[in-house]
């Protein structure tokens, strides 16, 4: 088994110690060099932030807040230390603006491409967009980091792409899984014969069992990568159907949606990343994606932690009787009452009227002492809305990361 870098095989304890030893200095750098973190990290003794528990006390910056933050301070909300180091500026839906600096494998995607079997001499048809959004450039840089040649095809123009495939015979694909299926279906419709792709790295969408079956039938070995336009690579597949290995040089936490605190190992929560990127430092950056940590390292020999992959969105904000309810508000109610272990706010419609019920997991031995009226008063104080409260047994709610369940 070969690896993109020796880091991938290092002892997990060494990796953790190395990341934590870098943390304090990097936080100081971010505070001193960027307007945003100068404000957010003010009055915090950063010299003491050298463990996950200490990191967990720092504020979270949510991706969902970037639109507002950037609108107040264009283009990057004061997070970029040095604008002269920015080589490209992208715009993603929102709009949210992202920087890219010049540098080899700046998005750190090489690990994912290497794990998917991409090697020097491969010709890769890159079908993520190069227009305004960074997806095409993210994949392009990762393929080149493995020595591949890249066709910057982008999405769409299916017939033209099939002509390119026929003429150049690329042996690899990267892009969304749905567009790979479109190419396969179009080639079949045109009786073009099998496509020359032997491997693919897909991202941006769920790789469903149905799509995987289509690719297996076409003899294309497909692996997944989890990346964002802000962070770059977060995790990648190395062994099929065995979760995703977390990328090197980032700290990944999984926290309860709407809170600062980590969930227990195996529980579903929101993916929060600290990236050591000096061009775009992101500290406790909440992606809005749900995942869960798996118990053991991958069988492939890479020793970093594994996650289940993408399990949905953490941003469960909903509107009830004209008012927005956020997961952070539900978490605040839970924290007011120490006997409540987990909560879920269920919103439904009754006789065409919105109705809320807060499900609260509590131990059986304290159930009789729970003051339901006090919980209802907390809900009204936090949300300005009334709600029923139902006490349920520990472990009775699904572990799916859902804090607000809208059943309307």
C-alpha positions as YAML, in Angstrom:
chain: A
units: angstrom
residues:
- id: 1
  name: UNK
  ca: [0.00, 0.00, 0.00]
- id: 2
  name: UNK
  ca: [1.38, 3.40, -1.00]
- id: 3
  name: UNK
  ca: [0.36, 6.81, 0.32]
- id: 4
  name: UNK
  ca: [0.30, 10.41, -0.83]
- id: 5
  name: UNK
  ca: [2.46, 11.44, 2.14]
- id: 6
  name: UNK
  ca: [4.13, 9.81, 5.14]
- id: 7
  name: UNK
  ca: [1.83, 11.84, 7.42]
- id: 8
  name: UNK
  ca: [-1.05, 9.54, 6.56]
- id: 9
  name: UNK
  ca: [0.66, 6.60, 8.31]
- id: 10
  name: UNK
  ca: [1.89, 8.36, 11.45]
- id: 11
  name: UNK
  ca: [0.66, 7.22, 14.84]
- id: 12
  name: UNK
  ca: [-2.66, 8.82, 15.72]
- id: 13
  name: UNK
  ca: [-1.25, 10.06, 19.03]
- id: 14
  name: UNK
  ca: [1.65, 11.77, 17.23]
- id: 15
  name: UNK
  ca: [-0.71, 13.44, 14.76]
- id: 16
  name: UNK
  ca: [-2.90, 14.74, 17.57]
- id: 17
  name: UNK
  ca: [0.08, 16.02, 19.55]
- id: 18
  name: UNK
  ca: [1.46, 17.76, 16.47]
- id: 19
  name: UNK
  ca: [-1.83, 19.47, 15.66]
- id: 20
  name: UNK
  ca: [-2.31, 20.65, 19.23]
- id: 21
  name: UNK
  ca: [1.27, 21.93, 19.45]
- id: 22
  name: UNK
  ca: [0.65, 24.09, 16.35]
- id: 23
  name: UNK
  ca: [-2.69, 25.41, 17.55]
- id: 24
  name: UNK
  ca: [-1.72, 28.21, 19.93]
- id: 25
  name: UNK
  ca: [0.78, 29.83, 17.55]
- id: 26
  name: UNK
  ca: [-1.68, 29.64, 14.67]
- id: 27
  name: UNK
  ca: [-4.44, 31.24, 16.72]
- id: 28
  name: UNK
  ca: [-2.07, 34.06, 17.68]
- id: 29
  name: UNK
  ca: [-1.18, 34.52, 14.01]
- id: 30
  name: UNK
  ca: [-4.86, 34.71, 13.03]
- id: 31
  name: UNK
  ca: [-5.64, 37.20, 15.79]
- id: 32
  name: UNK
  ca: [-2.70, 39.44, 14.93]
- id: 33
  name: UNK
  ca: [-3.09, 39.35, 11.15]
- id: 34
  name: UNK
  ca: [-6.84, 39.40, 10.44]
- id: 35
  name: UNK
  ca: [-9.43, 41.98, 11.48]
- id: 36
  name: UNK
  ca: [-12.11, 39.36, 12.06]
- id: 37
  name: UNK
  ca: [-10.14, 37.18, 14.44]
- id: 38
  name: UNK
  ca: [-8.63, 40.20, 16.16]
- id: 39
  name: UNK
  ca: [-12.18, 40.91, 17.27]
- id: 40
  name: UNK
  ca: [-13.50, 37.34, 17.76]
- id: 41
  name: UNK
  ca: [-10.49, 36.12, 19.78]
- id: 42
  name: UNK
  ca: [-10.06, 39.28, 21.85]
- id: 43
  name: UNK
  ca: [-9.52, 38.83, 25.61]
- id: 44
  name: UNK
  ca: [-8.73, 35.11, 25.24]
- id: 45
  name: UNK
  ca: [-5.41, 33.72, 26.48]
- id: 46
  name: UNK
  ca: [-4.49, 31.90, 23.27]
- id: 47
  name: UNK
  ca: [-1.29, 30.51, 24.79]
- id: 48
  name: UNK
  ca: [-3.50, 28.08, 26.72]
- id: 49
  name: UNK
  ca: [-5.37, 26.73, 23.69]
- id: 50
  name: UNK
  ca: [-3.43, 23.50, 23.19]
- id: 51
  name: UNK
  ca: [-6.06, 20.76, 23.50]
- id: 52
  name: UNK
  ca: [-9.44, 19.85, 22.05]
- id: 53
  name: UNK
  ca: [-11.17, 20.74, 25.28]
- id: 54
  name: UNK
  ca: [-9.57, 24.20, 25.25]
- id: 55
  name: UNK
  ca: [-10.40, 24.64, 21.57]
- id: 56
  name: UNK
  ca: [-14.03, 23.77, 22.31]
- id: 57
  name: UNK
  ca: [-14.34, 26.93, 24.43]
- id: 58
  name: UNK
  ca: [-13.63, 29.22, 21.46]
- id: 59
  name: UNK
  ca: [-16.46, 30.80, 19.45]
- id: 60
  name: UNK
  ca: [-17.79, 29.05, 16.37]
- id: 61
  name: UNK
  ca: [-18.02, 30.83, 13.02]
- id: 62
  name: UNK
  ca: [-20.91, 29.41, 11.01]
- id: 63
  name: UNK
  ca: [-20.86, 29.17, 7.25]
- id: 64
  name: UNK
  ca: [-24.47, 30.31, 7.29]
- id: 65
  name: UNK
  ca: [-23.30, 33.63, 8.81]
- id: 66
  name: UNK
  ca: [-20.76, 34.37, 6.06]
- id: 67
  name: UNK
  ca: [-23.29, 36.13, 3.83]
- id: 68
  name: UNK
  ca: [-24.01, 38.70, 6.52]
- id: 69
  name: UNK
  ca: [-20.39, 38.95, 7.70]
- id: 70
  name: UNK
  ca: [-19.03, 39.46, 4.19]
- id: 71
  name: UNK
  ca: [-21.73, 41.98, 3.26]
- id: 72
  name: UNK
  ca: [-20.52, 44.10, 6.17]
- id: 73
  name: UNK
  ca: [-16.85, 43.79, 5.18]
- id: 74
  name: UNK
  ca: [-16.24, 42.80, 1.57]
- id: 75
  name: UNK
  ca: [-14.98, 40.51, 0.26]
- id: 76
  name: UNK
  ca: [-13.95, 38.08, 3.02]
- id: 77
  name: UNK
  ca: [-15.29, 39.63, 6.25]
- id: 78
  name: UNK
  ca: [-11.78, 40.57, 7.31]
- id: 79
  name: UNK
  ca: [-10.69, 36.93, 7.64]
- id: 80
  name: UNK
  ca: [-7.94, 37.00, 4.99]
- id: 81
  name: UNK
  ca: [-4.67, 38.30, 6.48]
- id: 82
  name: UNK
  ca: [-3.12, 39.55, 3.25]
- id: 83
  name: UNK
  ca: [-5.16, 40.32, 0.14]
- id: 84
  name: UNK
  ca: [-2.01, 40.51, -1.96]
- id: 85
  name: UNK
  ca: [-1.65, 36.75, -1.49]
- id: 86
  name: UNK
  ca: [-5.02, 36.02, -3.10]
- id: 87
  name: UNK
  ca: [-4.69, 34.73, -6.65]
- id: 88
  name: UNK
  ca: [-8.40, 34.12, -7.38]
- id: 89
  name: UNK
  ca: [-11.71, 35.24, -5.90]
- id: 90
  name: UNK
  ca: [-14.71, 32.95, -6.34]
- id: 91
  name: UNK
  ca: [-18.41, 33.50, -5.78]
- id: 92
  name: UNK
  ca: [-20.57, 30.65, -4.52]
- id: 93
  name: UNK
  ca: [-24.37, 30.81, -4.10]
- id: 94
  name: UNK
  ca: [-25.41, 33.07, -1.28]
- id: 95
  name: UNK
  ca: [-23.43, 34.95, -2.38]
- id: 96
  name: UNK
  ca: [-20.37, 33.82, -0.47]
- id: 97
  name: UNK
  ca: [-16.90, 34.82, -1.68]
- id: 98
  name: UNK
  ca: [-13.91, 32.49, -1.33]
- id: 99
  name: UNK
  ca: [-10.20, 33.13, -1.93]
- id: 100
  name: UNK
  ca: [-7.59, 30.93, -3.53]
- id: 101
  name: UNK
  ca: [-3.89, 31.64, -3.09]
- id: 102
  name: UNK
  ca: [-1.17, 30.47, -5.42]
- id: 103
  name: UNK
  ca: [0.51, 27.31, -4.23]
- id: 104
  name: UNK
  ca: [0.96, 23.62, -4.93]
- id: 105
  name: UNK
  ca: [-2.16, 21.60, -3.97]
- id: 106
  name: UNK
  ca: [-3.54, 24.63, -2.09]
- id: 107
  name: UNK
  ca: [-6.86, 22.86, -1.46]
- id: 108
  name: UNK
  ca: [-5.04, 19.70, -0.19]
- id: 109
  name: UNK
  ca: [-6.98, 17.49, -2.61]
- id: 110
  name: UNK
  ca: [-4.00, 15.37, -3.63]
- id: 111
  name: UNK
  ca: [-4.65, 12.95, -0.76]
- id: 112
  name: UNK
  ca: [-8.14, 12.15, -2.07]
- id: 113
  name: UNK
  ca: [-7.04, 11.67, -5.69]
- id: 114
  name: UNK
  ca: [-4.14, 9.44, -4.65]
- id: 115
  name: UNK
  ca: [-6.40, 7.30, -2.47]
- id: 116
  name: UNK
  ca: [-8.76, 6.93, -5.44]
- id: 117
  name: UNK
  ca: [-5.92, 5.50, -7.55]
- id: 118
  name: UNK
  ca: [-4.98, 8.55, -9.64]
- id: 119
  name: UNK
  ca: [-1.31, 8.54, -10.69]
- id: 120
  name: UNK
  ca: [1.16, 10.34, -12.91]
- id: 121
  name: UNK
  ca: [0.32, 9.82, -16.59]
- id: 122
  name: UNK
  ca: [-3.45, 9.61, -16.06]
- id: 123
  name: UNK
  ca: [-5.65, 11.85, -18.20]
- id: 124
  name: UNK
  ca: [-8.56, 13.20, -16.16]
- id: 125
  name: UNK
  ca: [-11.83, 14.63, -17.47]
- id: 126
  name: UNK
  ca: [-12.70, 17.26, -14.83]
- id: 127
  name: UNK
  ca: [-16.42, 17.98, -14.98]
- id: 128
  name: UNK
  ca: [-16.82, 20.37, -12.08]
- id: 129
  name: UNK
  ca: [-17.44, 23.98, -13.02]
- id: 130
  name: UNK
  ca: [-14.57, 26.42, -13.53]
- id: 131
  name: UNK
  ca: [-17.03, 29.34, -13.78]
- id: 132
  name: UNK
  ca: [-17.08, 31.66, -10.73]
- id: 133
  name: UNK
  ca: [-17.24, 28.78, -8.22]
- id: 134
  name: UNK
  ca: [-14.03, 27.02, -7.11]
- id: 135
  name: UNK
  ca: [-15.08, 23.40, -7.69]
- id: 136
  name: UNK
  ca: [-13.25, 22.91, -10.96]
- id: 137
  name: UNK
  ca: [-10.06, 24.46, -9.61]
- id: 138
  name: UNK
  ca: [-10.24, 22.40, -6.41]
- id: 139
  name: UNK
  ca: [-10.35, 19.13, -8.35]
- id: 140
  name: UNK
  ca: [-7.87, 20.37, -10.97]
- id: 141
  name: UNK
  ca: [-5.22, 21.09, -8.34]
- id: 142
  name: UNK
  ca: [-5.67, 17.71, -6.65]
- id: 143
  name: UNK
  ca: [-5.30, 15.78, -9.90]
- id: 144
  name: UNK
  ca: [-2.19, 17.76, -10.84]
- id: 145
  name: UNK
  ca: [-0.72, 17.10, -7.38]
- id: 146
  name: UNK
  ca: [-0.73, 13.42, -8.34]
- id: 147
  name: UNK
  ca: [0.97, 14.11, -11.67]
- id: 148
  name: UNK
  ca: [-2.17, 13.79, -13.80]
- id: 149
  name: UNK
  ca: [-3.03, 15.76, -16.92]
- id: 150
  name: UNK
  ca: [-6.43, 17.47, -16.75]
- id: 151
  name: UNK
  ca: [-9.09, 18.23, -19.36]
- id: 152
  name: UNK
  ca: [-10.94, 21.29, -17.94]
- id: 153
  name: UNK
  ca: [-14.31, 20.17, -19.28]
- id: 154
  name: UNK
  ca: [-16.71, 21.56, -16.69]
- id: 155
  name: UNK
  ca: [-20.35, 20.38, -16.61]
- id: 156
  name: UNK
  ca: [-22.83, 20.37, -19.51]
- id: 157
  name: UNK
  ca: [-22.29, 20.24, -23.29]
- id: 158
  name: UNK
  ca: [-22.65, 16.46, -23.12]
- id: 159
  name: UNK
  ca: [-22.20, 15.74, -26.82]
- id: 160
  name: UNK
  ca: [-19.04, 17.85, -27.02]
- id: 161
  name: UNK
  ca: [-17.71, 16.06, -23.95]
- id: 162
  name: UNK
  ca: [-18.37, 12.68, -25.53]
- id: 163
  name: UNK
  ca: [-16.43, 13.82, -28.62]
- id: 164
  name: UNK
  ca: [-13.49, 14.77, -26.37]
- id: 165
  name: UNK
  ca: [-13.70, 11.41, -24.61]
- id: 166
  name: UNK
  ca: [-13.75, 9.58, -27.96]
- id: 167
  name: UNK
  ca: [-10.77, 11.53, -29.30]
- id: 168
  name: UNK
  ca: [-8.55, 11.74, -26.19]
- id: 169
  name: UNK
  ca: [-9.55, 8.55, -24.31]
- id: 170
  name: UNK
  ca: [-9.19, 9.92, -20.76]
- id: 171
  name: UNK
  ca: [-8.93, 7.06, -18.29]
- id: 172
  name: UNK
  ca: [-10.26, 9.01, -15.28]
- id: 173
  name: UNK
  ca: [-13.19, 11.20, -14.31]
- id: 174
  name: UNK
  ca: [-13.78, 13.72, -11.54]
- id: 175
  name: UNK
  ca: [-16.95, 15.67, -10.86]
- id: 176
  name: UNK
  ca: [-20.42, 14.95, -9.55]
- id: 177
  name: UNK
  ca: [-21.74, 11.38, -9.65]
- id: 178
  name: UNK
  ca: [-24.93, 12.51, -11.41]
- id: 179
  name: UNK
  ca: [-23.02, 13.98, -14.37]
- id: 180
  name: UNK
  ca: [-20.95, 10.81, -14.73]
- id: 181
  name: UNK
  ca: [-24.23, 8.91, -15.09]
- id: 182
  name: UNK
  ca: [-25.43, 11.45, -17.67]
- id: 183
  name: UNK
  ca: [-22.30, 10.78, -19.73]
- id: 184
  name: UNK
  ca: [-22.79, 7.03, -19.44]
- id: 185
  name: UNK
  ca: [-26.46, 7.25, -20.44]
- id: 186
  name: UNK
  ca: [-25.74, 9.56, -23.38]
- id: 187
  name: UNK
  ca: [-22.93, 7.33, -24.65]
- id: 188
  name: UNK
  ca: [-25.24, 4.32, -24.48]
- id: 189
  name: UNK
  ca: [-28.02, 6.20, -26.28]
- id: 190
  name: UNK
  ca: [-25.60, 7.13, -29.05]
- id: 191
  name: UNK
  ca: [-24.24, 3.57, -29.18]
- id: 192
  name: UNK
  ca: [-20.78, 4.97, -28.56]
- id: 193
  name: UNK
  ca: [-19.71, 1.94, -26.58]
- id: 194
  name: UNK
  ca: [-18.23, 1.87, -23.07]
- id: 195
  name: UNK
  ca: [-16.46, 4.96, -21.82]
- id: 196
  name: UNK
  ca: [-12.71, 4.63, -21.21]
- id: 197
  name: UNK
  ca: [-12.93, 5.71, -17.55]
- id: 198
  name: UNK
  ca: [-11.51, 3.11, -15.18]
- id: 199
  name: UNK
  ca: [-11.71, 5.27, -12.04]
- id: 200
  name: UNK
  ca: [-13.49, 8.35, -10.77]
- id: 201
  name: UNK
  ca: [-13.41, 10.71, -7.82]
- id: 202
  name: UNK
  ca: [-16.84, 12.20, -7.16]
- id: 203
  name: UNK
  ca: [-17.95, 15.01, -4.88]
- id: 204
  name: UNK
  ca: [-20.70, 17.60, -4.40]
- id: 205
  name: UNK
  ca: [-23.55, 15.08, -4.19]
- id: 206
  name: UNK
  ca: [-24.45, 11.86, -2.43]
- id: 207
  name: UNK
  ca: [-23.12, 8.70, -4.07]
- id: 208
  name: UNK
  ca: [-26.29, 6.66, -3.75]
- id: 209
  name: UNK
  ca: [-26.37, 2.84, -3.90]
- id: 210
  name: UNK
  ca: [-28.25, 3.10, -7.19]
- id: 211
  name: UNK
  ca: [-25.55, 5.29, -8.76]
- id: 212
  name: UNK
  ca: [-22.82, 3.06, -7.38]
- id: 213
  name: UNK
  ca: [-24.48, 0.04, -9.01]
- id: 214
  name: UNK
  ca: [-24.49, 1.86, -12.37]
- id: 215
  name: UNK
  ca: [-20.78, 2.64, -12.07]
- id: 216
  name: UNK
  ca: [-19.94, -0.90, -10.98]
- id: 217
  name: UNK
  ca: [-21.72, -2.20, -14.07]
- id: 218
  name: UNK
  ca: [-19.62, 0.17, -16.19]
- id: 219
  name: UNK
  ca: [-16.40, -1.14, -14.50]
- id: 220
  name: UNK
  ca: [-15.58, 2.30, -13.08]
- id: 221
  name: UNK
  ca: [-14.03, 2.25, -9.59]
- id: 222
  name: UNK
  ca: [-15.55, 5.27, -7.86]
- id: 223
  name: UNK
  ca: [-14.39, 6.91, -4.66]
- id: 224
  name: UNK
  ca: [-15.85, 9.93, -2.84]
- id: 225
  name: UNK
  ca: [-14.32, 13.16, -1.53]
- id: 226
  name: UNK
  ca: [-15.90, 15.54, 0.96]
- id: 227
  name: UNK
  ca: [-14.67, 19.08, 0.34]
- id: 228
  name: UNK
  ca: [-16.02, 22.61, 0.69]
- id: 229
  name: UNK
  ca: [-15.27, 25.86, -1.07]
- id: 230
  name: UNK
  ca: [-14.01, 27.36, 2.19]
- id: 231
  name: UNK
  ca: [-11.85, 24.57, 3.61]
- id: 232
  name: UNK
  ca: [-10.88, 22.43, 0.64]
- id: 233
  name: UNK
  ca: [-10.55, 18.73, 1.40]
- id: 234
  name: UNK
  ca: [-12.15, 17.55, 4.64]
- id: 235
  name: UNK
  ca: [-12.31, 13.76, 4.20]
- id: 236
  name: UNK
  ca: [-12.06, 11.12, 1.49]
- id: 237
  name: UNK
  ca: [-12.85, 7.51, 0.74]
- id: 238
  name: UNK
  ca: [-9.99, 5.03, 0.63]
- id: 239
  name: UNK
  ca: [-11.83, 1.72, 1.12]
- id: 240
  name: UNK
  ca: [-15.24, 1.39, -0.50]
- id: 241
  name: UNK
  ca: [-18.24, 1.63, 1.83]
- id: 242
  name: UNK
  ca: [-16.05, 2.09, 4.94]
- id: 243
  name: UNK
  ca: [-16.59, 5.76, 5.72]
- id: 244
  name: UNK
  ca: [-14.26, 8.64, 4.92]
- id: 245
  name: UNK
  ca: [-10.74, 9.26, 6.26]
- id: 246
  name: UNK
  ca: [-10.23, 12.77, 7.62]
- id: 247
  name: UNK
  ca: [-7.64, 14.77, 5.68]
- id: 248
  name: UNK
  ca: [-4.31, 15.81, 7.14]
- id: 249
  name: UNK
  ca: [-3.56, 19.28, 8.55]
- id: 250
  name: UNK
  ca: [-7.03, 20.08, 9.83]
- id: 251
  name: UNK
  ca: [-8.77, 19.59, 13.17]
- id: 252
  name: UNK
  ca: [-12.24, 18.09, 12.80]
- id: 253
  name: UNK
  ca: [-14.81, 18.29, 15.59]
- id: 254
  name: UNK
  ca: [-18.40, 17.04, 15.57]
- id: 255
  name: UNK
  ca: [-20.61, 19.23, 17.74]
- id: 256
  name: UNK
  ca: [-24.26, 19.28, 18.72]
- id: 257
  name: UNK
  ca: [-26.04, 21.57, 16.22]
- id: 258
  name: UNK
  ca: [-26.53, 24.99, 17.76]
- id: 259
  name: UNK
  ca: [-23.94, 24.46, 20.52]
- id: 260
  name: UNK
  ca: [-20.19, 24.68, 21.12]
- id: 261
  name: UNK
  ca: [-19.92, 21.22, 22.69]
- id: 262
  name: UNK
  ca: [-18.79, 18.02, 21.01]
- id: 263
  name: UNK
  ca: [-21.17, 15.07, 20.79]
- id: 264
  name: UNK
  ca: [-20.15, 11.65, 22.04]
- id: 265
  name: UNK
  ca: [-18.20, 9.48, 19.62]
- id: 266
  name: UNK
  ca: [-20.60, 7.87, 17.17]
- id: 267
  name: UNK
  ca: [-23.36, 10.43, 17.65]
- id: 268
  name: UNK
  ca: [-24.47, 12.55, 14.71]
- id: 269
  name: UNK
  ca: [-23.53, 16.23, 14.88]
- id: 270
  name: UNK
  ca: [-22.30, 19.18, 12.86]
- id: 271
  name: UNK
  ca: [-18.86, 19.09, 11.24]
- id: 272
  name: UNK
  ca: [-16.66, 21.91, 12.58]
- id: 273
  name: UNK
  ca: [-13.19, 22.48, 11.09]
- id: 274
  name: UNK
  ca: [-10.10, 24.36, 12.17]
- id: 275
  name: UNK
  ca: [-7.84, 24.82, 9.18]
- id: 276
  name: UNK
  ca: [-4.16, 25.78, 9.42]
- id: 277
  name: UNK
  ca: [-4.28, 27.72, 6.16]
- id: 278
  name: UNK
  ca: [-2.29, 30.96, 6.61]
- id: 279
  name: UNK
  ca: [-3.96, 32.52, 3.55]
- id: 280
  name: UNK
  ca: [-7.48, 31.90, 4.86]
- id: 281
  name: UNK
  ca: [-7.47, 30.90, 8.54]
- id: 282
  name: UNK
  ca: [-10.77, 29.36, 9.57]
- id: 283
  name: UNK
  ca: [-11.10, 28.56, 13.27]
- id: 284
  name: UNK
  ca: [-13.95, 26.40, 14.51]
- id: 285
  name: UNK
  ca: [-15.72, 26.86, 11.18]
- id: 286
  name: UNK
  ca: [-19.13, 25.16, 11.23]
- id: 287
  name: UNK
  ca: [-19.78, 23.73, 7.77]
- id: 288
  name: UNK
  ca: [-23.51, 23.14, 8.24]
- id: 289
  name: UNK
  ca: [-23.02, 19.46, 7.36]
- id: 290
  name: UNK
  ca: [-23.92, 16.52, 9.62]
- id: 291
  name: UNK
  ca: [-21.70, 13.49, 10.15]
- id: 292
  name: UNK
  ca: [-20.53, 11.11, 12.88]
- id: 293
  name: UNK
  ca: [-17.16, 9.72, 13.93]
- id: 294
  name: UNK
  ca: [-16.45, 6.04, 13.35]
- id: 295
  name: UNK
  ca: [-14.67, 3.97, 15.97]
- id: 296
  name: UNK
  ca: [-11.45, 2.78, 14.36]
- id: 297
  name: UNK
  ca: [-8.97, 3.77, 11.64]
- id: 298
  name: UNK
  ca: [-9.34, 2.59, 8.06]
- id: 299
  name: UNK
  ca: [-8.14, -0.84, 6.96]
- id: 300
  name: UNK
  ca: [-6.12, 0.91, 4.23]
- id: 301
  name: UNK
  ca: [-3.38, 1.86, 6.71]
- id: 302
  name: UNK
  ca: [-4.23, 5.55, 7.00]
- id: 303
  name: UNK
  ca: [-4.39, 6.30, 10.69]
- id: 304
  name: UNK
  ca: [-6.49, 9.46, 10.89]
- id: 305
  name: UNK
  ca: [-10.01, 9.33, 12.29]
- id: 306
  name: UNK
  ca: [-12.89, 8.30, 10.05]
- id: 307
  name: UNK
  ca: [-16.35, 9.80, 9.67]
- id: 308
  name: UNK
  ca: [-19.50, 8.33, 8.16]
- id: 309
  name: UNK
  ca: [-19.63, 10.87, 5.40]
- id: 310
  name: UNK
  ca: [-22.36, 13.39, 4.67]
- id: 311
  name: UNK
  ca: [-25.52, 12.71, 6.71]
- id: 312
  name: UNK
  ca: [-27.56, 15.84, 5.97]
- id: 313
  name: UNK
  ca: [-27.64, 19.51, 6.88]
- id: 314
  name: UNK
  ca: [-27.32, 20.94, 10.38]
- id: 315
  name: UNK
  ca: [-29.02, 24.23, 9.59]
- id: 316
  name: UNK
  ca: [-32.55, 23.30, 10.66]
- id: 317
  name: UNK
  ca: [-33.87, 26.83, 11.08]
- id: 318
  name: UNK
  ca: [-37.64, 26.90, 10.56]
- id: 319
  name: UNK
  ca: [-40.41, 29.48, 10.77]
- id: 320
  name: UNK
  ca: [-43.24, 28.99, 13.26]
- id: 321
  name: UNK
  ca: [-46.15, 31.45, 13.39]
- id: 322
  name: UNK
  ca: [-44.03, 33.97, 11.51]
- id: 323
  name: UNK
  ca: [-40.99, 33.68, 13.79]
- id: 324
  name: UNK
  ca: [-37.73, 31.88, 12.98]
- id: 325
  name: UNK
  ca: [-36.66, 29.15, 15.40]
- id: 326
  name: UNK
  ca: [-32.95, 28.23, 15.36]
- id: 327
  name: UNK
  ca: [-31.17, 25.14, 16.76]
- id: 328
  name: UNK
  ca: [-29.14, 27.47, 18.99]
- id: 329
  name: UNK
  ca: [-32.36, 28.52, 20.75]
- id: 330
  name: UNK
  ca: [-33.40, 24.93, 21.37]
- id: 331
  name: UNK
  ca: [-29.96, 24.18, 22.79]
- id: 332
  name: UNK
  ca: [-30.23, 27.20, 25.07]
- id: 333
  name: UNK
  ca: [-33.45, 25.81, 26.54]
- id: 334
  name: UNK
  ca: [-31.73, 22.48, 27.19]
- id: 335
  name: UNK
  ca: [-28.85, 24.17, 28.98]
- id: 336
  name: UNK
  ca: [-31.27, 25.97, 31.30]
- id: 337
  name: UNK
  ca: [-32.39, 22.59, 32.71]
- id: 338
  name: UNK
  ca: [-29.54, 20.29, 33.73]
- id: 339
  name: UNK
  ca: [-31.68, 17.15, 33.94]
- id: 340
  name: UNK
  ca: [-32.41, 17.23, 30.20]
- id: 341
  name: UNK
  ca: [-29.88, 15.15, 28.26]
- id: 342
  name: UNK
  ca: [-31.08, 15.61, 24.66]
- id: 343
  name: UNK
  ca: [-33.89, 17.57, 23.02]
- id: 344
  name: UNK
  ca: [-35.83, 17.67, 19.78]
- id: 345
  name: UNK
  ca: [-38.36, 20.34, 18.88]
- id: 346
  name: UNK
  ca: [-41.14, 18.84, 16.76]
- id: 347
  name: UNK
  ca: [-43.17, 21.31, 14.70]
- id: 348
  name: UNK
  ca: [-46.45, 20.16, 13.19]
- id: 349
  name: UNK
  ca: [-49.72, 21.56, 11.93]
- id: 350
  name: UNK
  ca: [-52.94, 21.07, 13.87]
- id: 351
  name: UNK
  ca: [-56.17, 22.44, 12.38]
- id: 352
  name: UNK
  ca: [-54.03, 24.60, 10.06]
- id: 353
  name: UNK
  ca: [-52.18, 26.13, 13.03]
- id: 354
  name: UNK
  ca: [-48.48, 25.67, 13.82]
- id: 355
  name: UNK
  ca: [-47.86, 23.65, 16.97]
- id: 356
  name: UNK
  ca: [-44.61, 22.86, 18.80]
- id: 357
  name: UNK
  ca: [-43.67, 20.08, 21.19]
- id: 358
  name: UNK
  ca: [-40.25, 19.82, 22.84]
- id: 359
  name: UNK
  ca: [-39.18, 16.20, 23.38]
- id: 360
  name: UNK
  ca: [-36.79, 15.97, 26.34]
- id: 361
  name: UNK
  ca: [-34.73, 12.88, 27.15]
- id: 362
  name: UNK
  ca: [-34.44, 12.50, 30.95]
- id: 363
  name: UNK
  ca: [-33.39, 9.74, 33.35]
- id: 364
  name: UNK
  ca: [-36.29, 7.76, 34.80]
- id: 365
  name: UNK
  ca: [-35.12, 8.41, 38.36]
- id: 366
  name: UNK
  ca: [-35.55, 12.19, 38.01]
- id: 367
  name: UNK
  ca: [-38.64, 12.26, 35.81]
- id: 368
  name: UNK
  ca: [-41.02, 13.00, 38.71]
- id: 369
  name: UNK
  ca: [-38.92, 15.99, 39.75]
- id: 370
  name: UNK
  ca: [-38.96, 17.67, 36.34]
- id: 371
  name: UNK
  ca: [-40.86, 20.96, 36.28]
- id: 372
  name: UNK
  ca: [-42.56, 20.93, 32.88]
- id: 373
  name: UNK
  ca: [-44.04, 24.39, 33.42]
- id: 374
  name: UNK
  ca: [-40.54, 25.78, 34.01]
- id: 375
  name: UNK
  ca: [-39.37, 24.25, 30.71]
- id: 376
  name: UNK
  ca: [-42.36, 25.77, 28.92]
- id: 377
  name: UNK
  ca: [-41.52, 29.16, 30.42]
- id: 378
  name: UNK
  ca: [-37.94, 28.81, 29.16]
- id: 379
  name: UNK
  ca: [-39.19, 28.01, 25.67]
- id: 380
  name: UNK
  ca: [-41.41, 31.09, 25.66]
- id: 381
  name: UNK
  ca: [-38.61, 33.29, 27.00]
- id: 382
  name: UNK
  ca: [-36.19, 32.12, 24.31]
- id: 383
  name: UNK
  ca: [-38.51, 31.78, 21.29]
- id: 384
  name: UNK
  ca: [-41.49, 34.02, 22.16]
- id: 385
  name: UNK
  ca: [-43.69, 31.02, 21.38]
- id: 386
  name: UNK
  ca: [-45.56, 28.50, 23.48]
- id: 387
  name: UNK
  ca: [-44.84, 24.80, 23.26]
- id: 388
  name: UNK
  ca: [-45.92, 21.48, 24.69]
- id: 389
  name: UNK
  ca: [-43.26, 19.47, 26.51]
- id: 390
  name: UNK
  ca: [-42.97, 15.69, 26.47]
- id: 391
  name: UNK
  ca: [-40.52, 13.76, 28.68]
- id: 392
  name: UNK
  ca: [-39.10, 10.65, 27.01]
- id: 393
  name: UNK
  ca: [-36.67, 7.92, 28.01]
- id: 394
  name: UNK
  ca: [-32.93, 8.22, 27.47]
- id: 395
  name: UNK
  ca: [-32.02, 6.81, 24.05]
- id: 396
  name: UNK
  ca: [-35.57, 6.87, 22.71]
- id: 397
  name: UNK
  ca: [-34.92, 9.59, 20.10]
- id: 398
  name: UNK
  ca: [-33.18, 8.82, 16.83]
- id: 399
  name: UNK
  ca: [-29.46, 9.67, 16.74]
- id: 400
  name: UNK
  ca: [-29.66, 11.62, 13.48]
- id: 401
  name: UNK
  ca: [-28.48, 15.06, 14.52]
- id: 402
  name: UNK
  ca: [-31.95, 16.55, 14.13]
- id: 403
  name: UNK
  ca: [-32.71, 19.26, 16.69]
- id: 404
  name: UNK
  ca: [-35.74, 20.79, 14.94]
- id: 405
  name: UNK
  ca: [-38.04, 18.33, 13.15]
- id: 406
  name: UNK
  ca: [-40.54, 20.07, 10.89]
- id: 407
  name: UNK
  ca: [-43.44, 17.68, 10.20]
- id: 408
  name: UNK
  ca: [-45.71, 20.18, 8.48]
...
